[in-house]
Amino acid sequence: MVSRATAMIAAAFALVLPPTAATGQTPQAPTPSPQAANGEATPSSATTAMAVRAAGAVSIDGRDLDPVWLTAARYTQFRQFEPKVDSEPSFRTEFRVSYDARNLYVFVRMFDPHPDSIMRALSRRDQRGPSDQIKLLIDSYNDKRSGYEFAVNPDGVKRDYSMSNDGNEDDSWNGIWDVATTVDSLGWTAEFRIPLSQMRYNKAASNTFGFGIWRDIERYRERVSWPLWSPKKAGLSSQLGEISGLVGLSTERRMEVTPYAVTKNVQRLNASSTYDRNQEMTVGGDVKLGITPNVTLDATVNPDFGQVESDPSVVNLTAFETFLGERRPFFVEGSGLYQFNLNCYIVVDCSTNEGLFYSRRIGRSPALRGLYGDNTTPTSTTIATAAKLTGRTPSGLSFAALDAITPRVDGVAAAPGAERRTVEPFTNFGLLRAQQDLRGGDMGISWIGTAVNRTMDQWTDPYMHGTAYATGATFRNRFSKRRYELSGMFAASRVTGTPEAIAATQTSSVHYYQQPGDKLTVDSSRTSLSGYSSQLKFGKYSGGITRFETSVIRTSPGFDVNDLGFLRRADYTDWSTWAALSWREARGIYRWAQLNGNHWETWNTSGARLQNALNFNGHMGLDNLGFLNNWDVHLGTTIDRLTESYCDRNCTRGGPPVRGSRGFYPWGGFNSDSRRVVSGGFWFNYWHTDEGKTTGHALSPYLSFRMSTQFSLSIGTDFSTDHNNTQHFGKFTDATAPFATHYSFAHLEQRTTSMNVRMNYTMTPDLTLELYAQPFTARGTFSDFRELSANPGAEKYDDRFQAFTPPSTAATTFKSTALITNSVVRWEYRPGSTLFLVWQHGRSGPDPLKDQFSQAWSRDFRQLFDLHPDNTFLIKAAYWLSR
């Protein structure tokens, strides 16, 4: 057996050695010429296929017995793109295409001389198990930028995506389509029926769709495609071939209606702090209207999202808001067109999630619930109605509009008999979006506008914005065979409100105008705040083995989009550069490999440097190493604050900037071969800063078990211990003159432990049971209290602080615990129609830390069951109607 250290050393040599021949490949099956029904060879192009019109109904049964399949041309020019780019596949694949006025049909035959070795996995829809797969990629506008993906495995498990921006894949999109598969002595087959109503295309006498097919031969980790898709080139839609001959496609208006009814048995905490059980019944519905083949209206009335998984538990000790991903189907589906990213570049991989549209603002927890509410106040705002309009013109202009209304939410009255106070006002959210493709999709410009308008009153005026508007524009231009790209972004915002509300905005963690030592000052008379953000980015993303990107961002102090967007901070300038050597095909002992180097430097607009960091990391997929075959390994480190840098947000929370110390942050991990019955991985992070006074580590092992093709279990854990010597503790002001303010810090000993367990049992591709559980516990103890000294910018760490005794009422310990479980039975009893049976169970509590910090994490988990349980039982039935 080859040790991991030996494997890594050998991989380093492999980067400079000449390529070696791959071993262990199954001999390629002979590839006959395409044949027509009369046995004569059918001419075909490597990138273009001709669709044949079906004279009658096509039976979707996974067999090519329908008359149309006897006359349709067969296309076989598939090429391998993984692990070897543009090489012969191990096995032959062929496909045929037909259509009628309302559907596109595709029949694919995957030859395999050993059908009993075909890898299969019966899982729930949209979940990829270790199995073979065939996938259709269809760019129905043929704009080289957008499209849809329809995938199936030999057991008939379906997956689908929408494509945008020539590479972004949105797996939240769910189309309604049919497919049937068979496994026989020749291999396996898949027969697709894709209703044209599920795609968007131009109204024309004859249409040409972008088209491609990808096949995965899982036991060899081999991927083949028609036409050849190359990982060495940029783009996804732009590398597709074409289907021609689509004449007389339907232009009728399409309408789909999905009414649903939900009944819940919910446990509620009442005004007297005791628990009641309530039976709740709601009805609603979704409507999809195809105004034309390329313009669609989606609307929802009283949307319900009860079957959706709960948000993960976190402990946030920073000054910034926690981002929570969107899970609600209405907002998730087709969200690519609504995205307008901020602070998005390779160094951070857009992981900040910042942008002008954050759909979780719609239907959020009432903003003033903590001020005017109690246990009886709703924890979320009802969405009365929401609608989306999307479309595209033949000239390449894509457009979208979204509007949502949330009604007023009442809290409690200030006194018996008085009017109930408002915890969330009546609000209208609006968005407009437009994108114009040029030069065949290689160039594009876009625009977005968002608006939030609230009906304010005496209770909301001091705390919330009456209006919030934002707008933005982007451009991009790919050139030199799509190897290089130049892009840019500009966005502007304006919020209005009472002087109290705008003053609160200026002093929030996004802005901190009150911070001493910079050029900003709070203006308590202002009734509006405006700002902008801009970015220019240039990079090389394909061609050869070299890649790079450099990006410059500047955000003004007054920029604020958090009424409908997501932004952690304004007031900064960022310059980041990324470079990489990327090997995208098998060579020696690796399937692929990449080495990265990054540098970024950040300042606020007053000129103080906030960061100056270097990062290096390497990634590799191992091969030809026996037990380590198909393992992926990753290793990297970051060195931060290479030069004098300051913390101006998270450290003093509006106080003077404090100098930061150099930090060292190594990390790494691996994941094993997911095709095995038992697979897993392990990740670690370590940090060392503040001249060695702050250290910590995080460990994240996980295991996956596949007991059969129908049953899978995964268990993941996260253990982290943080010895943070510069944890913000609080801002305290003396009660007597001279009313000095103390910006205090403490040494924090924090331990966080969480686990996620997921079990899936798939009875059929349309009937599944899923169980999910996440126990979580975090505990911390503060000690060694200090405050900023007169010289927070001192070079020596200890000189930045001085002794401080906090008030006796200040909490010096905390403990947060939670247990979240979801049990969901999902039955798609007919295409588009589903029945959900759900049991949601939760326990949580910020209970006081009664035990010593050294208490075992396993005991913390056991104490979860001492907390009061919250149980919700839900049945949801939806029925899809189409005309």
Protein Blocks (a to p, Z undefined) as FASTA:
>chain_A
ZZfklmmmmmmmmmmmccdddehiacdddddddddfkopacdddfkbccddddfbdcdde
hpakbfklmmpccdfbbcdfbfbghiacfbdcdddddddfkbccdddddddfblmlpccd
dddehiacddddddddddfkonopgccdddddfkopacddddeehlaacfkbccdddddd
dddfklpaddddddfklpccdddfbdcdddddddddfknopacddddddfkbgcjklmpc
cdehiehiafbdcddddddddddddddddfkopacddddddddddddddfblkbccddde
hiafklpccddddddfbfbdcddddfbfklmnoplmmpccehiafkloomnopafbdfkl
gopacfklmmmgcfklcfbdcdfbacddddddfkopacddddddddddddddfbghiacd
dfbdcdddddddddddeehhpaccddddddddddddfklmmmmcfbdcdddddddddeeh
hlaccddddddddddddfklmmmmmmmmklommpghiabdcdfkbcbdcddddddddddf
eghjbdcddddddddfklccklmmccfbghiaddddddddddfbdehjbfbdcddddddd
dddfkopafbdcdddddddddehkljmgoiacddddddehkbacddfklmnnopacdddd
ddddddddddddfkbmbdcddddddddeehopagcddddddddddfbfkbccdddddddd
dddfkbcfbdcddfbdehiacddddddddddddddddddddfbfkbccdddddddddddd
dehiadddfblmbfblklmpccddddfklcfbdcdddddddddddddfbghiacdddddd
dddddddcfbdfklcfklmmmmmmmpccdddddddddddddZZ
